[in-house]
Amino acid sequence: MNLAELQRKLIAAARAHAPGDRVPYAFEKRVTALLASRVAPPMLDFWVRGLWRAALSCVAIAVLCGLWSLSAPAVKPATAASSADLSQDFETLLLASVDQSEPMP
């Protein structure tokens, strides 16, 4: 059958039978009852429990780390001159492996 002819017939049939404005009785109750009757697969229960336990343990670890960081004494620099230029210290640290005296093979 020609697809264009089929499309024309389907559109003509749809136009001949306009949809009604009336919603069937208790339609929303039937839909919500169907949604409520669906049960999650039992395999997902284990995942959900495990993920909630993991989330709670992560929150507990974050709280403990925050309390530990607040209670730790503040580290003071040994000299003011050594902490004056952090960029130089960082560059020295990054280039330490490159500045080796051994020749490359």
C-alpha positions as CSV (number, residue, x, y, z in Angstrom):
1,M,0.0,0.0,0.0
2,N,1.2,3.5,-0.7
3,L,2.3,5.3,2.5
4,A,1.0,8.7,1.4
5,E,-2.5,7.1,0.7
6,L,-2.5,5.4,4.1
7,Q,-1.5,8.6,5.8
8,R,-4.3,10.5,4.0
9,K,-6.9,7.9,5.1
10,L,-5.8,7.9,8.7
11,I,-5.9,11.6,8.9
12,A,-9.4,11.6,7.3
13,A,-10.6,9.0,9.9
14,A,-9.1,11.0,12.8
15,R,-10.8,14.2,11.6
16,A,-14.2,12.4,11.2
17,H,-14.1,11.2,14.9
18,A,-13.2,14.2,17.0
19,P,-12.1,13.4,20.5
20,G,-14.6,14.1,23.3
21,D,-14.2,16.7,26.0
22,R,-15.4,14.3,28.7
23,V,-12.9,12.3,30.8
24,P,-14.0,8.8,31.8
25,Y,-15.3,8.4,35.4
26,A,-12.6,8.0,38.0
27,F,-9.9,7.9,35.4
28,E,-7.3,9.5,37.6
29,K,-8.1,7.1,40.4
30,R,-7.6,4.1,38.1
31,V,-4.2,5.5,36.9
32,T,-3.0,6.2,40.5
33,A,-4.1,2.7,41.5
34,L,-2.2,1.2,38.7
35,L,0.9,3.2,39.7
36,A,0.6,2.2,43.3
37,S,0.2,-1.5,42.5
38,R,3.5,-1.6,40.7
39,V,6.2,-2.9,43.1
40,A,9.8,-2.2,42.7
41,P,11.9,-5.3,41.8
42,P,13.5,-6.9,44.9
43,M,17.0,-6.5,43.5
44,L,16.7,-2.7,43.7
45,D,15.9,-2.9,47.4
46,F,19.5,-4.0,48.2
47,W,21.0,-1.3,46.1
48,V,18.8,1.4,47.7
49,R,19.6,0.3,51.2
50,G,23.3,0.1,50.4
51,L,23.4,3.5,48.8
52,W,21.6,5.1,51.8
53,R,24.0,3.5,54.2
54,A,26.9,4.8,52.0
55,A,25.5,8.3,51.9
56,L,25.0,8.3,55.7
57,S,28.6,7.1,56.3
58,C,29.9,9.7,53.9
59,V,28.1,12.4,55.8
60,A,29.5,11.1,59.1
61,I,33.1,11.0,57.7
62,A,32.7,14.6,56.3
63,V,31.5,15.8,59.8
64,L,34.3,14.0,61.5
65,C,36.9,15.5,59.1
66,G,35.4,18.9,59.6
67,L,35.6,18.6,63.4
68,W,39.1,17.3,63.2
69,S,40.2,20.2,60.9
70,L,38.7,22.7,63.3
71,S,40.2,21.2,66.4
72,A,43.7,20.8,64.9
73,P,46.2,23.5,66.0
74,A,47.1,26.1,63.4
75,V,50.4,25.4,61.8
76,K,52.6,28.5,61.8
77,P,55.4,29.0,59.3
78,A,59.0,28.7,60.6
79,T,60.1,31.9,59.0
80,A,58.2,34.7,57.3
81,A,60.7,34.7,54.4
82,S,60.1,31.0,53.5
83,S,56.3,31.5,53.1
84,A,56.6,34.8,51.3
85,D,56.8,33.3,47.8
86,L,54.7,30.2,47.6
87,S,54.9,30.2,43.8
88,Q,58.7,29.6,43.9
89,D,58.3,26.8,46.4
90,F,55.7,25.2,44.2
91,E,57.8,25.5,41.1
92,T,60.8,24.0,42.9
93,L,58.7,21.1,44.1
94,L,57.4,20.4,40.6
95,L,60.7,20.6,38.9
96,A,62.6,18.6,41.5
97,S,62.4,15.4,39.4
98,V,63.6,17.2,36.3
99,D,66.6,18.8,37.9
100,Q,68.4,15.6,38.6
101,S,72.1,15.5,38.0
102,E,72.0,12.1,36.4
103,P,72.2,12.1,32.6
104,M,69.3,10.7,30.6
105,P,70.0,7.4,28.8
